[in-house]
């Protein structure tokens, strides 16, 4: 796999679509009620600190990706253990997106189709993209980026235009102070979706124009965070903070209310398409990260790992017996207790070891 094969702009678009991913599937920060936007911005600021940490790690040794960094600075054995842990983390996150994609398909389109058939078709399609390498993945992101931006922009315009927008649901601001927003943001919103950009430590070494990397990536991150905050708050503006918390698919239900002069109807079809694109991109990104990790660990070619990892993702997507358990496990356990280890704790440990070894070397 050659280096310097993707543009920084392609990387930024991929990162933006990756962050959007499955985020719009849920109401993020609903515990803060009408202050969900404050919780989102708080989580985004904390996630920005993690992003700066990840970029600092990359610039300490820009030729090495996440797996090679752990191997070099943690040693052969401990580094391999760390790499296997990250492969497991990326694989599990990919399996979660695969399950989300399958469940949404059943809920919105194919009510009578067995879950395993939809899951099998989805993983086969995504595996074909991953098999072509990360370069193709980022090129596909460039093609899909305008579609996603147009879709969410249209939804954001139509909701106020159809009279569904109720600004009074924003009040009172900070009714109970900062505490609810902070508790909703840390660690849940930081872990999902903002902290997940730790995955891009795998891709940063392959980007050219390194001098512009920080500026472009941080700009993409901030713009995406603001857009996600606004889209998330649209649910509150339409449904109200009390009703929105108990909705299974809040933004989908919000979009279904759009009816403009009997011309623009069934906008839920557009939103479902946007969800499919976001989930597919996020699934492919985590899938690629896991496959690259196994290539680094074993030395076995990238393409040879696609089918075994795809089969593992297919099996892992059925860990939860139903969708309710799937959501509770992901947002209740993984996001709060497991993900922060990979997004913050291990990167901080790696960065500290890199600093100590450089100091000792000098």
C-alpha positions as CSV (number, residue, x, y, z in Angstrom):
1,X,0.0,0.0,0.0
2,X,1.7,3.1,-1.2
3,X,1.8,6.3,0.8
4,X,0.8,9.9,-0.2
5,X,-2.0,8.7,-2.4
6,X,-5.0,10.8,-1.1
7,X,-5.4,14.5,-1.1
8,X,-6.0,16.4,2.1
9,X,-9.3,17.6,0.8
10,X,-10.4,14.0,0.2
11,X,-9.4,13.1,3.7
12,X,-11.4,16.1,5.1
13,X,-14.5,15.1,3.2
14,X,-14.1,11.5,4.4
15,X,-13.7,12.7,8.0
16,X,-16.8,14.9,7.7
17,X,-19.0,12.1,6.3
18,X,-17.6,9.7,8.9
19,X,-18.6,12.1,11.7
20,X,-22.1,12.5,10.3
21,X,-22.4,8.7,9.8
22,X,-25.1,7.3,12.2
23,X,-25.2,10.4,14.4
24,X,-28.4,11.7,12.8
25,X,-30.1,8.4,13.7
26,X,-30.4,9.5,17.3
27,X,-31.2,12.5,19.5
28,X,-27.8,13.3,20.9
29,X,-27.7,15.0,24.3
30,X,-31.4,14.4,24.9
31,X,-30.8,14.2,28.7
32,X,-30.1,18.0,28.6
33,X,-33.6,18.6,27.1
34,X,-33.8,22.0,25.3
35,X,-30.0,22.5,26.1
36,X,-29.0,19.6,23.8
37,X,-27.2,22.1,21.6
38,X,-25.1,23.1,24.5
39,X,-24.3,19.5,25.2
40,X,-23.3,18.9,21.6
41,X,-21.0,22.0,21.5
42,X,-19.4,20.9,24.8
43,X,-18.8,17.4,23.5
44,X,-17.4,18.9,20.2
45,X,-15.0,21.1,22.2
46,X,-13.8,18.1,24.2
47,X,-13.5,16.1,21.0
48,X,-11.5,18.9,19.4
49,X,-8.9,18.5,22.2
50,X,-8.7,14.8,21.3
51,X,-8.4,15.6,17.6
52,X,-5.5,17.9,18.4
53,X,-3.9,15.1,20.5
54,X,-4.3,12.7,17.6
55,X,-2.7,15.2,15.1
56,X,0.1,15.9,17.6
57,X,0.8,12.1,17.7
58,X,0.8,12.0,13.9
59,X,3.2,14.9,13.5
60,X,5.7,13.4,15.9
61,X,6.3,10.6,13.4
62,X,4.3,11.4,10.3
63,X,5.4,8.4,8.2
64,X,3.8,5.8,10.6
65,X,0.1,5.0,11.0
66,X,-1.6,4.2,14.3
67,X,-0.5,0.5,14.3
68,X,3.1,1.1,13.3
69,X,3.3,3.9,16.0
70,X,2.3,1.4,18.7
71,X,4.7,-1.2,17.4
72,X,7.6,1.2,17.3
73,X,7.1,3.0,20.6
74,X,5.6,0.2,22.7
75,X,7.8,-2.6,21.5
76,X,7.1,-5.7,19.5
77,X,5.0,-7.6,22.1
78,X,3.1,-4.8,23.9
79,X,2.6,-3.0,20.6
80,X,1.1,-6.1,19.1
81,X,-1.3,-6.4,22.0
82,X,-2.3,-2.7,21.6
83,X,-2.8,-3.2,17.9
84,X,-5.0,-6.2,18.4
85,X,-7.1,-4.2,20.8
86,X,-7.6,-1.5,18.3
87,X,-8.5,-4.0,15.6
88,X,-11.1,-5.4,17.9
89,X,-12.4,-1.9,18.7
90,X,-12.6,-0.9,15.0
91,X,-14.3,-4.3,14.1
92,X,-16.9,-3.9,16.8
93,X,-17.7,-0.3,15.8
94,X,-18.1,-1.6,12.2
95,X,-20.4,-4.4,13.3
96,X,-22.6,-1.8,15.1
97,X,-23.0,0.2,12.0
98,X,-23.8,-2.9,10.0
99,X,-26.5,-3.8,12.5
100,X,-27.9,-0.2,12.4
101,X,-28.0,-0.3,8.6
102,X,-29.9,-3.6,8.6
103,X,-32.4,-2.5,11.3
104,X,-33.1,0.8,9.5
105,X,-33.7,-1.1,6.3
106,X,-36.3,-3.3,8.0
107,X,-38.0,-0.4,9.8
108,X,-38.3,1.8,6.7
109,X,-38.2,-0.3,3.6
110,X,-38.2,-4.1,3.8
111,X,-40.4,-5.0,6.7
112,X,-40.8,-8.7,5.9
113,X,-37.2,-9.4,4.9
114,X,-35.1,-11.5,7.4
115,X,-32.5,-9.5,9.2
116,X,-29.7,-11.9,8.2
117,X,-30.3,-11.5,4.5
118,X,-30.1,-7.7,4.6
119,X,-27.0,-7.9,6.8
120,X,-25.4,-10.3,4.3
121,X,-26.1,-8.1,1.3
122,X,-24.8,-5.0,3.1
123,X,-21.5,-6.6,4.2
124,X,-20.9,-8.0,0.7
125,X,-21.4,-4.6,-0.9
126,X,-19.2,-2.8,1.6
127,X,-16.6,-5.5,1.5
128,X,-16.2,-4.9,-2.3
129,X,-15.4,-1.2,-1.5
130,X,-13.0,-2.1,1.2
131,X,-11.3,-4.6,-1.0
132,X,-10.3,-1.8,-3.4
133,X,-8.4,0.0,-0.7
134,X,-8.7,3.2,1.3
135,X,-7.9,5.3,-1.8
136,X,-11.2,4.2,-3.4
137,X,-13.0,4.8,-0.2
138,X,-12.0,8.4,0.0
139,X,-12.7,8.9,-3.7
140,X,-16.2,7.6,-3.1
141,X,-16.5,10.0,-0.2
142,X,-15.8,12.9,-2.5
143,X,-18.6,11.8,-4.8
144,X,-21.1,11.4,-2.0
145,X,-20.2,14.5,-0.1
146,X,-22.3,16.9,-2.2
147,X,-25.2,14.6,-2.1
148,X,-25.2,14.4,1.7
149,X,-24.7,18.2,2.1
150,X,-27.5,18.9,-0.3
151,X,-29.8,16.4,1.4
152,X,-29.3,17.8,4.9
153,X,-29.4,21.4,3.7
154,X,-32.8,20.7,2.0
155,X,-34.2,19.1,5.2
156,X,-32.9,22.0,7.3
157,X,-34.7,24.5,5.0
158,X,-38.0,22.6,4.5
159,X,-38.6,22.1,8.3
160,X,-38.9,25.8,9.0
161,X,-40.6,26.5,5.6
162,X,-43.5,24.1,6.5
163,X,-44.2,25.7,9.9
164,X,-42.8,22.8,11.9
165,X,-40.2,25.0,13.6
166,X,-41.0,26.2,17.1
167,X,-38.3,28.4,18.5
168,X,-40.0,28.5,21.9
169,X,-38.8,24.9,22.5
170,X,-35.3,26.4,23.0
171,X,-36.4,28.2,26.2
172,X,-35.5,28.4,29.0
173,X,-31.8,28.3,28.2
174,X,-29.7,26.6,30.9
175,X,-32.7,26.2,33.1
176,X,-30.7,24.0,35.5
177,X,-27.3,25.5,34.8
178,X,-24.4,23.9,32.9
179,X,-24.5,20.6,34.8
180,X,-27.1,18.7,32.6
181,X,-25.3,19.7,29.4
182,X,-21.9,18.8,30.8
183,X,-23.2,15.4,32.1
184,X,-24.8,14.7,28.7
185,X,-21.6,15.6,26.9
186,X,-19.0,13.8,29.0
187,X,-18.2,11.1,28.0
188,X,-21.1,10.1,25.8
189,X,-21.1,12.8,23.1
190,X,-17.3,13.0,23.2
191,X,-17.2,9.2,22.5
192,X,-20.0,9.3,19.9
193,X,-19.4,10.8,17.4
194,X,-16.4,13.1,18.0
195,X,-13.9,10.9,19.6
196,X,-14.2,8.2,16.9
197,X,-11.9,10.3,14.7
198,X,-9.0,8.4,16.4
199,X,-9.6,6.0,13.4
200,X,-8.0,8.6,11.1
201,X,-4.6,8.1,12.7
202,X,-4.6,5.1,10.3
203,X,-5.1,7.4,7.3
204,X,-3.2,10.6,8.1
205,X,0.2,9.2,6.8
206,X,-1.3,8.6,3.4
207,X,-2.3,12.2,2.8
208,X,-0.2,14.5,0.7
209,X,0.2,18.3,1.3
210,X,1.2,17.7,4.9
211,X,1.6,21.4,5.6
212,X,-2.1,21.9,5.2
213,X,-3.3,18.8,7.1
214,X,-4.0,20.4,10.5
215,X,-5.8,23.4,9.1
216,X,-8.0,21.4,6.7
217,X,-8.8,18.6,9.1
218,X,-9.7,21.0,12.0
219,X,-11.8,23.2,9.7
220,X,-13.7,20.1,8.5
221,X,-14.2,18.9,12.1
222,X,-15.5,22.3,13.3
223,X,-17.9,22.8,10.4
224,X,-19.3,19.3,10.7
225,X,-19.7,19.7,14.5
226,X,-21.7,22.9,14.0
227,X,-23.9,21.3,11.3
228,X,-24.5,18.2,13.5
229,X,-25.5,20.5,16.4
230,X,-28.0,22.3,14.3
231,X,-29.5,19.2,12.8
232,X,-29.7,17.6,16.2
233,X,-31.5,20.6,17.6
234,X,-34.0,20.6,14.8
235,X,-35.6,17.5,16.5
236,X,-36.1,19.6,19.7
237,X,-37.5,22.5,17.7
238,X,-40.1,20.3,16.0
239,X,-41.0,17.6,18.6
240,X,-40.1,19.4,21.9
241,X,-37.6,18.2,24.5
242,X,-40.0,15.9,26.3
243,X,-41.4,14.0,23.4
244,X,-38.1,13.8,21.4
245,X,-36.3,11.8,24.2
246,X,-38.8,8.9,23.8
247,X,-38.7,8.7,20.1
248,X,-36.9,5.7,18.5
249,X,-35.9,7.4,15.3
250,X,-36.5,11.1,16.1
251,X,-35.2,12.8,13.0
252,X,-36.9,10.4,10.7
253,X,-40.2,11.1,12.5
254,X,-39.5,14.8,12.2
255,X,-38.8,14.6,8.4
256,X,-42.0,12.6,7.9
257,X,-44.0,15.6,9.0
258,X,-42.7,17.7,6.0
259,X,-45.5,18.5,3.6
260,X,-45.1,21.5,1.4
261,X,-48.2,22.4,-0.7
262,X,-48.6,18.6,-1.5
263,X,-45.6,18.9,-3.7
264,X,-42.7,18.0,-1.4
265,X,-43.9,14.9,0.5
266,X,-42.3,11.7,1.7
267,X,-39.0,13.4,2.5
268,X,-38.4,10.4,4.8
269,X,-37.2,8.6,1.6
270,X,-34.5,11.2,1.2
271,X,-33.5,11.0,4.8
272,X,-33.4,7.2,4.7
273,X,-31.0,7.5,1.7
274,X,-28.8,9.9,3.7
275,X,-28.8,7.4,6.6
276,X,-27.8,4.6,4.3
277,X,-24.9,6.6,2.9
278,X,-23.7,7.7,6.3
279,X,-23.9,4.3,7.8
280,X,-22.2,2.7,4.8
281,X,-19.3,5.2,4.9
282,X,-18.8,4.7,8.6
283,X,-18.9,1.0,8.3
284,X,-16.4,1.0,5.4
285,X,-14.1,3.3,7.3
286,X,-13.9,1.1,10.5
287,X,-13.8,-2.0,8.3
288,X,-10.8,-0.6,6.5
289,X,-9.1,0.3,9.8
290,X,-9.5,-3.2,11.1
291,X,-8.1,-4.8,7.9
292,X,-5.1,-2.4,7.7
293,X,-4.4,-3.3,11.4
294,X,-4.3,-7.0,10.6
295,X,-2.1,-6.4,7.7
296,X,0.3,-4.5,9.9
297,X,0.3,-7.2,12.6
298,X,0.6,-10.3,10.5
299,X,2.3,-9.1,7.3
300,X,-0.4,-10.9,5.3
301,X,-1.7,-8.9,2.3
302,X,-4.6,-6.4,2.8
303,X,-7.0,-8.1,0.4
304,X,-6.7,-11.5,2.0
305,X,-8.1,-10.1,5.3
306,X,-11.3,-8.6,3.7
307,X,-13.4,-11.8,3.6
308,X,-12.4,-13.1,7.1
309,X,-13.0,-9.7,8.7
310,X,-16.3,-9.3,6.8
311,X,-17.4,-12.7,8.0
312,X,-16.5,-11.7,11.6
313,X,-18.4,-8.4,11.3
314,X,-21.5,-10.3,10.0
315,X,-21.3,-12.6,13.1
316,X,-20.6,-9.8,15.5
317,X,-23.6,-7.8,14.3
318,X,-25.9,-10.4,15.9
319,X,-24.4,-10.1,19.4
320,X,-27.5,-8.3,20.5
321,X,-30.7,-10.4,20.4
322,X,-32.8,-7.3,19.4
323,X,-32.4,-3.7,18.5
324,X,-33.3,-2.4,21.9
325,X,-30.5,-4.4,23.5
326,X,-28.2,-3.2,20.7
327,X,-28.9,0.5,21.5
328,X,-28.5,-0.1,25.3
329,X,-25.3,-1.9,24.9
330,X,-23.8,0.6,22.5
331,X,-24.9,3.9,24.1
332,X,-25.0,2.6,27.7
333,X,-21.8,0.6,28.0
334,X,-19.5,0.9,25.0
335,X,-19.8,4.7,24.6
336,X,-19.4,5.4,28.2
337,X,-16.8,2.9,29.4
338,X,-15.0,1.2,26.5
339,X,-14.7,3.8,23.7
340,X,-12.9,6.4,25.9
341,X,-10.1,4.0,26.5
342,X,-9.3,3.8,22.7
343,X,-10.1,7.4,21.9
344,X,-8.3,9.1,24.9
345,X,-6.5,6.8,27.3
346,X,-4.4,4.8,24.9
347,X,-3.5,7.9,22.7
348,X,-2.4,9.8,25.7
349,X,-0.3,6.9,26.8
350,X,1.2,6.6,23.3
351,X,2.0,10.3,23.2
352,X,3.6,10.3,26.6
353,X,5.8,7.3,25.6
354,X,6.8,9.1,22.3
355,X,7.8,12.3,24.3
356,X,9.8,10.3,26.8
357,X,11.6,8.3,24.2
358,X,12.5,11.4,22.2
359,X,13.7,13.1,25.3
360,X,15.8,10.1,26.3
361,X,17.2,9.9,22.7
362,X,18.3,13.5,22.9
